[in-house]
Amino acid sequence: MASSASTSFSSDSPSATGLVWDQKMTFHLLELYECQPELYNPILVDYKDRLAKERGWKVISSALQLTVAEVKKKIHNLRTQFLAQLKLIKDSKTSGKGLEEIYVSKWPYFSAMTFLEPYITPKGSLDTDKENQPGDLQSPSGPPPKKTKKSHLKSLEDEVLAKAVKALEKEEDQYEVFGQYVASELKHLSSEVLRKRTKIAISKLLISASEEDACLDYSVIENAELYCE
């Protein structure tokens, strides 16, 4: 049976301002917090953007009809307890105990906060951020992750897509060059009457080609529908 060492959790008691955080309100706070990754994900550009983070805190505080200070304080407290829970789990795994003795958290908000695990390292039970801000979690330590087979395939897909786009751009350039050639030839015609006649002839050819192309497309669709039937 997995271990559940006795751990004291802070109750949802009134704050200094008289605010009571019940479980429903706390879970709602965590849902809103998760939707603002610029407050906790150090990989994002907005994580270092003070204004972006201020907007994120205001979104949460407005949704809860609280002040930013109240929201930050609660997140800070929740995060401190979450880090303490992670440390208990880590310590139980590295102490040589069996699987049945690994610590299992009974803290009601633990599962709701697991989205933070990739962005923090439980070095201790206290929040040790330099700025002591709820959104500035510690980045995971250690070497950068190795490229997986999935990421390698993604790189290959991106390379193939880039080549396809380049090929399409070349094809479009050919038509553009031809169009410039036609325009140049028209300009070199000394007779305005001949220019107009040529333009009309080209227009008729394009219209005829478009109609024929449309008929071909319709024929393909019609044959496909007959095949499906």
N, C-alpha and C positions, 0 to 999 in steps of 0.2 A: 504493500500500500504506500503510495507516495506520501512524503512527509509534508505536513502543514504546520511548521513551527509557529508557535504563538507570536503574533505580531500585533502591536497596538495600532489601530487605525484611528485617525482623527475623525470625530463625529461631525455631522453636518450641523454644527452649532452656530449660533448667531455671530456675525463678525462684529468688529468694533463699531460699525455703522448700523448694526441691527439687522443686517441682511442675512437671511437664512437660505443656505444652499441645500435644497433637498435633492434626492437622487435624480428625479426627472429633470430638474433644472441643470444639474451637473452634466448629465448625459447629453443634454441639448448643447451645452457649452462646448463639450468635446467634439460633437458633430460639426459645429460651426468652426472650431479651431482647426479641425482636419481639413476643412475646405479652404483654408488660407495657408497653403504650404510655404509662402514667403516668410512666415513667422517661425518656421522650424527646419526647413530644408536648406542647408548651407550650399547645395549645388546650384540652386536657382540664382539668377542675376538679381532678382528683386530682394533676395535675402540680405543683400548689402545696401539696399535702397531704403533709406530712412523714411522717405515719404510713402513708399509702397507699403512698408510695414505699419505705418501709422494708419493708412487707409484700411489695412486688414484688421487692426484692432478696433477701428471705428465701426466696421461692418458687424463685428461680433457684438460690440457693446450696444449698438443700435437695435440689433435683433433681440437682445435680452432686456433692453431698456435700462441699462446700467451705465456707469461711468467706465471709461477705459481703465482707470486705476483699479476699480473693483474686479474687472475681468482679468487684468494682468496678475493681480495678487492671487486670485483663485487658481489660475493656470500655473503660477509659480509653485503654489502649495501642492497641486496635483502632480506636477512634474517631479517635485522632490520626493513624494511618496512612491511614484512610479519607479524612479531611479533606485530607491531603497529596495523595492520588490525585485528588480532586476539583479541587484547585487546579491540578494539572498538566494536567488535561483543559481546565479553564477558560482557562488561560494559552495553551494550544496553539490554542484556538479564536479567541482575541482577538489573536493575534500576526500575523494576516494570512496564515497558512499555508494551503495547499490541504487538501482533505478527506483526501487520502492521507497528510498529515503530522500530522493530529490524533492526540493521544496516546491510546493504548488501554491500559488497565490490565491488567497480567498478575498482579496481586496475587490470590492464590487466594480471598480473602474479600470481594473487591470486590462481586461480584454479590449475595452474601448480605446485604450491608449497604445496598443501594440503597433499602431501605424508609425509611432515615433522610434521604434527599435532600430531601423536602419540608419538613423541620424544621431544616435547617442551611444556613449560607451559608459557603462555603469562602474566608474572608478571608485565611487563612494556613495554614501546615502544622501549626500547634500548636493545641492545645485551649486556648481563651482564656476559658472560663467563669469567672465571678466566684467561684463556690463551688468550682470545680475538681472537680465531681462528674460521674461518667460519665453520669448521667441528665439533666443540665441542658444541653441543646444550645442553640446560638444560634438565635433565631427568624429566619426570612427577613426581609430588609429590603425596603423599597419600599412603594408604595401598595397598599391592599387590592385583591384581585382583583375584576374587574367581574362583574356578574351575567350568567351565561350563559343561553341560551335554555332549557336544561334546568332550571336553577334557577328561572327565571320560570314554567315550566310546573308545577314542583313547588309553587310558591306558589299558583298558581291551583287546583291540586288540593286543597291544604290549605284554601283558602277555601271551595270547593264542599263539602268534607267537613264543615267547621264549620257551614255553612248547613243541611246535611242533618241533622246531630245536633241543631241548634236546632229544626228542624221536628219531629223525632221527640219532642223534649222537650215541645213545645207540645201534640202529640197526646196524650201521656201525661197532661199536666196537665188536659186536657178530661175524660178518664175519671176522674181523681182528683176533680175538682170535682163530677162527676155522682155519684160514690160518696159524697162528703160530703153532697150534697143528699139522697140516699136515706136516709143515716144520720140526718140532721136530721129528716126527715119521720117516720121510725120513732119517734124520741124524742118527737115531739109527739103521737103517738097515745096517748090516755088508756087504752085497753083493752089489757091485756097479751095477751089472747087474739088480738085483731086484729094485734098486733105479730108474734106467733108465726106466725099464718096468712100474713101478708104476707112474712115472711122465708122461709117454706117455699115460697110461690109464686115468689118471686124466685130461690130456689135451683133450683127445678124448671126455670124458664125458662133459667137459665144452663147447667144440665146438658143440656137439650134443644138449646140453641144450640151447645154444645161438641160434642155428638154429631153434629149436622148439619154443623158445620164440619169435623170429622174425616172424615166421609163425602165431603165435597166435595174435601178434600185427597187422599183415597184415589182418588177418581174421576180427578182430574188426573194422579196418578202412573200409574194403570192405563192411561189414554189415552196417556200419554207412552211407556209400555212397548210398547203396541200399535203406536204410530207408529214406534218404533225397529225393531220386528220387520219 
